[in-house]
Amino acid sequence: MIAHLWHYMKKYKLAMALTILMGILALLSAAMLTFTSGYLISRASERPENIMMVYVTTVIVRALGISRAVFHYVERLVGHNAVLEILAKMRVLLYEALEPQALFIRERFTTGDLLGTLADDIEHLQDAYIRTVFPTLIGLFVLLYAVIALAVIDWPFALLMALLLGVVAFVYPAWSLFKMKQHQMKAQQAQRTLYTTLTDAFLGMQDWLISGRSHEFITSFLGQAKEADKLERTLGHWQQSRNLQLQLITGVFVIIVGLWAGNQAAEGVILPTYIAAFTLVVMPILEGLIPMSHAIERIPVYESSLQRINAIKREENEAQTVAPTIAHTTIAFQHVQFTYDQATTPAIAQVDLTIQAGEKIAILGQSGAGKSTLVQLLLGNLQAQQGKVTLGDTLTTQFGDTIYDYVSVLNQKPYLFATSVENNIKLGNQQATDEEVANAIAIVQLQDYLSTLPLGIKTQTEETGQRFSGGERQRLALARILLKNTPIVVLDEPTVGLDPITERQLMTTTFQALQNKTIIWVTHHLTMMEEMDRIIFMEEGEIVMIGTHKELFSNNERYRQLYALDYGD
């Protein structure tokens, strides 16, 4: 945790230094304000003959009051601005860690865990600076300053005060941390359990309603909420008790310093008018030390939040920012084996496969056969535990996001943003000309349909492309891929949910549009297998059949049965 905080403090060192400086000046202004006010009250009680005798002191009091407010305002302004910038960067880093794992994130985290991280953990790290780092550093400086200033007058008493103030600054926070650490962790875990329960219930709301067990869920959730509230109340009661104890300690300090100041005045070391000044100055000094108890007490929560944020980071090596140069686009799977975390059997088992540039490959198999895992290994989103996956003799895991300079993916549900048709298509190539966009639309055979829309290609697609049918969304996504013009295209079951006629029309259009490109078609169906150069059938992570449609149909009885079943013969 210290390394994390120090990293950002170095990065924003000027803002952090200014925040701490303003905090120190604000606290010193408060101390000097009470000191001067105490002196002014005592001096005024002596009934000076002329107002000018206390005029300067009055002006100083007003100046210190204004400066205290100004310093405090600047401290909050600069400190919060720096911390909010840090949080913004952390959110970006968190997204960059989540985005490459989007397909597999649920295998590692529940939705509730992610919601808790986004909603609570990052906000906790905001408090790490505002309520822990800044108050602690400011409090330690004020403690040192107060002891040194007191030592100038009476160093034995300064040592005594150093010990007593040390109890407030060090012993009390350590005791508070020891006493409430487990309660803090339990309260945080209870809150995360609520997030998990609520998100699971929301995602499964239909099941709760259909089963007629919604009342059971509500009762269970309210029970968890009461338990979490009980833990929060325990923390609240402790904080109230601690604050009361610290206020009593402040009163004891005021009495001790008041007695000392009276004794010093009796001995002639200080003027009697300074008794109230020394007595009152104790309160703002302790005001700077008291927050340290709360600051130290929250450290376990910050550490836990930071651990959860770090756990989301990808285990793979950081992606290169520059795409590796490759001489060809041959894809090779060499003795590849991959097993998911906590799985007992491999998702991919000793696969050997070479796909030449321009080859059309169909990968068939039931759900869970390993088809999608094979694609993710190709995209570098997963790393094989055994063997290697290469594109142009370079490991696919070394490409990072630049793999998409070579590979485009048309999946089951291509996403269309709530903008114009033209902008959605241009996502494939922002620099594409109007002629290139029109040509892509013509190739995917959408020009007639788009011409019937009110604004043509300027028509808004609406949220997630709701105004278009499944086949039309696939064609728009295909036009996007044509503009991107990558040498390899992965078709990840793009026809799921389409009727047989639309499926055949879409695939015919796709094959015509992607001539001379490498096509990897992941599918459950045997429709149009005769168009493929090779057909690969996977089962339990292994390739159990491979060959052309003609070869398999002639020599493999199982393939013939599957083909007949698919066509309803």
Residue pairs with C-beta under 8 A, 6 or more apart in sequence:
1 128
1 299
1 302
1 303
1 306
4 306
5 128
5 129
5 133
8 86
9 16
9 133
12 82
12 85
12 86
15 78
15 79
15 81
15 82
16 79
16 82
18 74
18 78
19 75
19 78
19 79
19 82
19 134
20 134
20 137
20 138
20 141
22 71
22 72
22 74
22 75
22 78
22 79
23 71
23 72
23 75
23 79
23 134
23 135
23 137
23 138
24 138
24 141
24 142
25 67
25 71
26 68
26 71
26 72
26 75
27 138
27 142
27 284
27 285
27 287
27 288
28 142
28 145
29 64
29 67
29 68
29 71
30 68
30 284
30 287
31 142
31 146
31 281
31 284
31 285
32 64
33 61
33 64
33 65
33 68
33 284
34 277
34 280
34 281
34 283
34 284
35 277
35 278
35 280
35 281
36 57
36 60
36 61
36 64
36 277
37 61
37 277
37 280
38 274
38 275
38 276
38 277
38 278
38 279
38 280
38 281
39 57
39 273
39 274
39 276
39 277
40 54
40 57
40 58
40 61
41 276
42 272
42 273
42 274
42 275
42 276
42 277
43 53
43 54
43 57
43 273
44 54
46 273
48 54
75 134
79 129
79 130
79 134
80 130
82 129
83 126
83 129
83 130
84 126
86 125
86 126
86 129
87 122
87 123
87 125
87 126
90 122
90 125
90 309
91 118
91 122
94 117
94 118
94 122
94 309
94 312
97 312
97 313
97 314
98 105
98 114
98 312
100 314
100 319
100 381
100 401
101 108
101 312
101 314
101 381
103 376
103 381
104 340
104 376
104 381
104 382
105 114
107 340
107 341
108 341
109 312
110 196
110 199
110 200
111 196
111 199
111 200
111 203
112 192
112 193
112 195
112 196
112 197
112 198
112 199
112 200
113 192
113 195
113 196
113 308
114 312
115 195
115 199
116 191
116 192
116 195
116 196
116 308
117 305
117 308
117 309
117 312
119 195
120 188
120 191
120 192
120 195
120 305
121 305
121 306
121 308
121 309
122 305
122 309
124 298
124 301
124 302
124 305
125 302
125 305
125 306
125 309
127 298
127 302
128 298
128 302
131 291
131 294
131 295
131 298
132 295
132 296
132 298
132 299
132 302
133 295
135 288
135 291
135 292
135 295
136 292
136 295
136 296
138 288
139 169
139 288
139 289
139 291
139 292
140 169
142 285
142 288
142 289
143 162
143 165
143 166
143 169
143 285
143 288
143 289
146 161
146 165
146 285
147 158
147 161
147 162
147 165
148 158
150 157
150 158
150 161
151 158
151 159
153 264
153 269
153 270
154 260
154 264
154 269
157 260
161 257
164 253
164 256
165 285
165 286
165 289
167 249
168 246
168 249
168 286
168 289
168 290
168 292
168 293
169 289
169 292
172 242
172 246
172 292
172 293
173 292
173 293
173 295
173 296
173 297
174 296
176 242
176 293
176 294
176 296
176 297
177 296
177 297
177 299
177 300
179 238
180 235
180 238
180 297
181 297
181 300
183 231
183 234
183 235
183 238
184 235
184 297
184 298
184 300
184 301
185 300
185 301
185 304
186 231
187 228
187 231
187 232
187 234
187 235
188 301
188 304
188 305
190 224
190 227
190 228
190 231
191 228
193 224
193 228
194 221
194 224
194 225
194 228
197 220
197 221
197 224
198 221
201 208
201 217
201 221
208 214
208 217
239 294
242 293
242 294
243 290
246 286
246 290
246 293
249 286
250 282
250 283
250 286
250 290
253 282
253 286
254 279
254 280
254 282
254 283
257 278
257 279
257 281
257 282
258 275
258 278
258 279
260 278
261 270
261 274
261 275
261 278
261 279
262 275
264 270
265 271
265 272
265 274
265 275
270 278
316 383
316 397
317 397
318 400
319 399
319 400
319 401
319 402
320 398
320 399
320 400
320 402
321 400
321 402
322 402
323 399
323 402
323 405
323 406
324 392
324 394
324 398
324 399
324 402
326 391
326 392
326 393
326 394
326 406
327 392
327 393
328 357
328 392
328 393
329 357
329 391
329 392
329 406
329 487
329 488
329 518
330 354
330 355
330 356
330 357
330 391
330 392
330 393
331 353
331 354
331 355
331 378
331 389
331 390
331 391
331 488
331 518
332 353
332 354
332 355
332 388
332 389
332 390
332 393
333 351
333 352
333 353
333 354
333 374
333 377
333 387
333 389
334 352
334 387
334 388
334 389
334 390
335 350
335 351
335 352
335 386
335 387
335 388
336 348
336 350
336 351
336 352
336 377
336 384
336 386
336 387
336 388
336 389
337 346
337 348
337 349
337 350
337 351
337 384
337 385
337 386
337 387
338 346
338 347
338 348
338 373
338 377
338 382
338 383
338 384
338 385
338 386
339 345
339 346
339 347
339 385
340 347
345 540
345 541
346 541
347 370
347 373
347 541
348 370
348 373
348 374
348 377
348 384
348 541
349 370
349 540
349 541
349 542
350 386
350 387
350 542
351 370
351 374
351 387
351 541
351 542
351 543
352 543
353 536
353 543
355 361
355 518
355 520
356 518
357 487
357 518
358 516
358 517
358 518
359 518
359 519
359 533
359 534
360 511
360 518
360 519
360 521
360 531
360 532
360 533
360 534
361 518
361 519
361 520
361 521
361 532
361 533
361 534
361 535
361 536
362 521
362 523
362 529
362 532
362 534
362 535
362 536
363 371
363 374
363 520
363 521
363 522
363 523
363 536
363 538
364 371
364 523
364 524
364 526
364 535
364 536
364 537
364 538
365 371
365 524
365 537
365 538
365 539
366 524
366 539
367 524
369 538
369 539
369 540
369 541
370 538
370 540
370 541
370 542
371 522
371 538
372 492
372 522
373 382
373 541
374 538
375 409
375 490
375 492
375 520
375 522
376 382
377 383
377 384
377 389
377 396
378 389
378 391
378 396
378 407
378 490
378 520
379 396
379 403
379 407
379 409
379 490
380 389
380 395
380 396
380 397
380 398
380 399
380 400
380 403
383 397
388 395
389 395
389 396
389 397
390 396
391 399
391 403
391 406
391 407
391 488
392 406
396 403
399 406
404 486
405 486
406 486
406 487
406 488
407 486
407 488
407 489
407 490
408 428
408 481
408 484
408 486
408 488
408 489
408 490
409 489
409 490
409 492
410 474
410 477
410 478
410 481
410 489
410 490
410 491
410 492
410 494
410 510
411 492
411 493
411 494
412 492
412 493
412 494
412 496
412 497
413 473
414 473
414 474
414 476
414 477
414 480
414 494
415 464
415 465
416 424
416 461
416 464
416 465
416 468
416 473
416 476
416 477
417 423
417 424
417 427
417 461
418 460
418 461
418 462
418 463
418 464
419 460
419 461
420 455
420 457
420 458
420 459
420 460
420 461
421 450
421 453
421 456
421 457
421 458
421 459
421 461
421 476
422 437
422 457
422 458
424 461
424 465
424 476
424 480
425 432
425 437
425 440
425 441
425 457
425 476
425 479
425 480
425 483
426 432
426 437
426 480
426 483
427 480
428 479
428 480
428 481
428 482
428 483
428 484
428 485
429 436
429 483
429 484
429 485
432 440
432 483
436 483
437 457
437 479
437 483
438 447
440 479
440 480
440 482
440 483
441 447
441 450
441 457
441 479
443 479
443 482
443 509
443 512
443 513
444 475
444 476
444 478
444 479
444 482
444 509
444 513
445 475
445 509
446 472
446 475
446 476
446 479
449 472
450 456
450 457
450 459
453 459
461 467
461 468
461 476
465 473
465 476
468 476
470 497
470 498
470 502
471 498
471 502
471 505
471 506
474 494
474 495
474 498
474 506
475 506
475 509
477 494
478 509
478 510
478 513
481 489
481 514
482 513
482 514
486 517
487 517
487 518
488 517
488 518
488 520
489 514
489 517
489 518
489 519
489 520
490 520
490 522
491 510
491 519
491 520
491 521
491 522
491 523
492 522
493 522
493 523
493 524
494 506
494 510
495 502
495 503
495 506
495 507
495 523
495 525
495 527
496 524
498 506
500 527
503 525
503 527
504 527
504 528
507 527
507 528
507 531
508 528
511 519
511 528
511 531
521 532
525 566
526 562
526 563
526 566
526 567
527 566
529 535
529 549
529 563
530 549
530 550
532 548
532 549
533 548
534 546
534 547
534 548
535 545
535 546
535 547
535 548
535 549
535 552
536 543
536 545
536 546
537 543
537 544
537 545
537 546
537 559
538 544
545 552
545 556
545 558
545 559
547 555
547 556
552 559
553 559
553 560
553 563
